[in-house]
Amino acid sequence: MVRKGKMINKEINSTYLNETKAIKIYQPESFSPLYKYNICIMQDGNDFFQMGRVATFSDRLHESEEITNTVFVGIHYKNRKDRRKKYHPNGEEFEAYTKFVVNEVIPLLDDLIPTLFLGKSRALMGDSLAGTFALATALKYPNTFGKVIMHSPYIDATMLKIVKETNADLSSIDIYHTIGTKEDEAVLSDGKVEDLLTPNRKLNKLLTEKGASYTYHELEDGNHTWKYWQQDMPHTLKAMFSEE
């Protein structure tokens, strides 16, 4: 399929991670240095572009003017073990990876993309464990990231404790959160079956009680797969990046 937008590939030799990370940047067809843009940074980046069809939806929603100027940025993982180490708050490389995103990825993007340099113009988007990373990082850096998009985030006692103890003003962070109604028996990437629905409902209750600027959807008959996240993607992007 011919894309209307433009994909730019960059690399960062990270001093925090001691490795080279590939960054994929998808600009809309109308991209111009004369305009200001939202930036949506996606962990599991290749999955969002391939299975989430983010570039396709970006083309379509920009053309119909259902979303305002937004650039989508993908960062991918090496393997399942690497993903866990970097994305989970208890992972050995979580702190280093967070610093990589905040101190190396953001400056690169700010040099390439004209933005308002405000938290509200930057979003973190992720599925499952990548959604966990999005929320944890935005709570730690609320002035840097003013939008969080979580598709079926992996929520455990560690993540619930982080939300309970956060000093961030949750009313200043726009949060979009989905979970499938069949994710009480979610099959994870390691083959284990876990109840993700119950802890996500606990997270919903907690975020609501703390006054979050918050959109929550339970996807009917949804399970822990890209089929349902992709179906919800146009709604997700319009909810988070339309003109206010």
matplotlib code that plots the C-alpha trace (Angstrom):
import matplotlib.pyplot as plt

x = [0.0, 1.3, 1.6, 0.7, 2.9, 6.6, 8.6, 12.0, 14.4, 16.9, 19.2, 20.3, 23.5, 22.2, 24.6, 22.0, 21.5, 24.9, 23.1, 21.9, 18.1, 16.2, 13.6, 10.8, 9.1, 5.9, 5.0, 1.6, 1.5, 1.0, 4.0, 5.6, 8.0, 5.4, 3.0, 3.1, 2.6, 1.6, 4.1, 2.9, 5.7, 4.9, 6.8, 6.3, 6.6, 6.8, 3.7, 1.8, 2.8, 2.2, -0.6, -2.1, -2.0, -1.2, 0.3, -2.8, -5.1, -2.8, -3.2, -7.0, -7.7, -5.4, -7.0, -10.5, -9.3, -10.5, -7.2, -5.0, -1.3, 0.4, 3.6, 3.8, 7.1, 7.9, 10.6, 10.8, 12.3, 14.8, 12.9, 10.4, 13.0, 14.4, 10.9, 10.2, 13.6, 12.9, 9.1, 8.2, 8.9, 10.7, 12.8, 16.6, 16.7, 13.5, 15.3, 17.9, 15.2, 13.1, 16.1, 16.8, 13.2, 13.2, 16.8, 17.7, 14.5, 12.7, 15.7, 16.0, 12.3, 12.3, 15.1, 13.2, 9.6, 8.1, 6.0, 4.7, 7.3, 4.6, 3.5, 0.1, 1.7, 3.5, 1.8, 3.1, 1.2, 1.5, -0.2, 0.1, 3.5, 4.2, 1.1, 2.4, 5.6, 3.5, 1.6, 4.6, 6.7, 4.1, 3.4, 7.2, 7.5, 4.1, 5.5, 7.1, 4.2, 0.7, -1.1, -1.1, -2.7, -2.9, -4.4, -4.8, -1.9, -0.3, -1.3, 0.1, 0.6, 3.7, 1.8, -1.2, 1.2, 2.9, -0.5, -1.6, 1.6, 2.0, 2.3, 1.4, -1.7, -3.7, -6.2, -3.3, -2.7, -5.1, -5.4, -7.1, -7.4, -9.0, -9.3, -11.2, -14.1, -12.5, -9.2, -10.0, -8.1, -5.6, -2.9, 0.4, 3.5, 5.1, 2.1, 0.9, -2.7, -3.5, -6.5, -5.8, -9.4, -9.7, -6.5, -7.4, -10.8, -8.9, -6.8, -9.9, -11.4, -8.1, -7.6, -11.2, -10.9, -7.7, -9.4, -7.7, -8.6, -9.7, -11.4, -12.0, -13.5, -14.1, -14.0, -16.9, -15.7, -12.2, -9.1, -5.4, -4.7, -4.1, -7.4, -9.3, -6.6, -6.5, -10.3, -10.3, -7.3, -9.3, -11.5, -8.3, -6.6, -9.7, -10.2, -6.7, -5.6, -8.7, -9.1, -10.3]
y = [0.0, 3.5, 5.7, 9.3, 10.3, 9.9, 7.4, 8.6, 6.2, 7.4, 5.8, 6.8, 5.5, 5.6, 6.4, 5.2, 1.8, 1.2, 0.1, 1.6, 2.0, 2.5, 5.2, 5.3, 8.7, 8.9, 12.4, 13.2, 14.1, 17.8, 18.0, 21.4, 23.3, 26.1, 24.0, 22.7, 19.0, 16.6, 13.8, 10.3, 8.0, 4.3, 1.5, -1.8, 0.6, -2.0, -3.7, -0.4, 0.3, -3.2, -4.7, -1.5, 0.1, 3.5, 4.9, 3.9, 5.5, 8.6, 9.1, 8.6, 10.7, 13.6, 13.6, 13.8, 16.3, 14.1, 14.5, 17.6, 17.5, 14.5, 12.7, 9.0, 7.7, 4.0, 2.4, -1.4, -4.0, -6.7, -9.7, -10.6, -10.7, -7.3, -5.9, -6.9, -5.5, -2.1, -1.6, -3.0, -0.7, -3.5, -4.3, -4.1, -1.5, 0.4, 3.5, 3.5, 3.1, 5.8, 8.2, 7.2, 8.2, 11.5, 12.6, 11.2, 10.6, 13.8, 16.1, 14.3, 14.7, 18.4, 19.1, 17.4, 18.3, 21.7, 21.4, 23.5, 22.0, 21.3, 18.1, 18.2, 18.0, 14.7, 11.3, 7.9, 5.0, 1.3, -2.0, -4.5, -4.0, -1.0, 0.6, 0.0, 1.9, 4.7, 5.3, 4.9, 7.3, 10.0, 9.9, 10.4, 13.1, 14.8, 18.0, 16.1, 13.8, 15.1, 12.2, 8.5, 5.8, 2.3, -0.7, -3.6, -2.5, -5.1, -3.9, -5.6, -4.6, -2.6, -0.5, 0.1, 1.2, 3.7, 5.2, 5.3, 7.1, 9.5, 13.2, 14.0, 16.1, 13.5, 16.1, 17.5, 14.3, 13.0, 9.3, 6.8, 3.3, 0.2, -3.4, -6.3, -8.0, -11.4, -10.5, -12.2, -15.1, -13.2, -15.2, -13.2, -13.3, -15.9, -18.2, -17.7, -17.0, -14.2, -12.2, -8.7, -7.5, -7.3, -5.3, -3.0, -2.3, -1.5, 0.9, 2.5, 3.0, 4.4, 6.8, 8.0, 8.6, 10.6, 12.9, 11.9, 13.4, 10.1, 8.0, 4.3, 1.7, -2.0, -3.6, -6.1, -9.7, -8.2, -10.3, -9.7, -9.4, -6.8, -7.6, -5.6, -2.9, -2.3, -2.1, 0.6, 2.6, 5.1, 5.9, 6.1, 8.6, 10.8, 10.9, 11.9, 14.1, 15.8, 19.6, 20.5]
z = [0.0, -0.9, 2.1, 1.9, 4.8, 5.1, 7.3, 8.5, 10.2, 12.8, 15.2, 18.7, 20.2, 23.7, 26.5, 29.1, 27.5, 25.9, 22.7, 19.4, 19.2, 15.9, 15.8, 13.2, 12.7, 10.6, 9.3, 7.8, 4.1, 5.0, 7.2, 7.2, 9.5, 9.5, 11.6, 15.2, 15.9, 18.5, 19.0, 19.9, 21.0, 20.8, 22.6, 20.7, 17.7, 14.9, 16.3, 16.3, 12.7, 11.4, 13.5, 14.8, 11.3, 12.8, 9.6, 7.6, 10.2, 10.4, 6.6, 6.8, 9.8, 8.8, 5.3, 6.9, 9.4, 12.3, 14.0, 14.2, 13.2, 14.8, 14.2, 15.3, 16.6, 17.0, 19.2, 19.2, 21.5, 20.8, 22.2, 25.0, 27.7, 26.6, 26.6, 30.2, 31.4, 29.8, 30.2, 33.6, 36.6, 38.3, 35.2, 35.4, 32.6, 33.3, 34.8, 32.0, 29.3, 30.8, 30.8, 27.2, 26.2, 28.2, 27.7, 24.2, 22.2, 23.2, 22.3, 18.9, 18.2, 19.3, 16.8, 13.9, 14.6, 15.4, 18.5, 21.3, 23.7, 26.2, 27.9, 26.3, 22.8, 23.8, 24.2, 25.2, 23.7, 24.5, 24.5, 27.4, 29.1, 26.8, 28.2, 31.7, 30.7, 29.3, 32.5, 34.8, 32.8, 32.5, 36.2, 36.8, 34.1, 34.0, 32.6, 29.7, 28.8, 29.0, 27.3, 28.0, 25.8, 27.2, 25.4, 27.9, 30.1, 32.3, 35.8, 39.0, 42.6, 41.7, 39.2, 41.5, 44.2, 41.9, 41.0, 44.6, 45.7, 42.8, 43.5, 39.9, 39.2, 37.3, 36.1, 34.0, 32.1, 29.5, 29.8, 27.4, 28.8, 27.3, 28.5, 26.9, 28.8, 28.1, 29.5, 32.8, 31.1, 29.0, 27.2, 27.6, 25.3, 27.5, 27.1, 30.7, 31.3, 33.7, 34.9, 33.5, 33.7, 37.5, 38.1, 35.2, 36.8, 40.0, 38.1, 36.6, 40.0, 41.4, 38.5, 38.7, 42.5, 42.0, 39.6, 36.4, 33.0, 31.9, 29.2, 30.0, 27.7, 28.2, 24.7, 24.5, 24.0, 23.6, 24.4, 24.7, 21.0, 18.3, 16.6, 19.2, 19.7, 16.0, 15.8, 18.5, 17.1, 15.0, 18.1, 20.2, 17.9, 17.4, 21.2, 21.9, 18.9, 17.6, 17.8, 21.2]

ax = plt.figure().add_subplot(projection="3d")
ax.plot(x, y, z, "-o")
ax.set_aspect("equal")
plt.show()
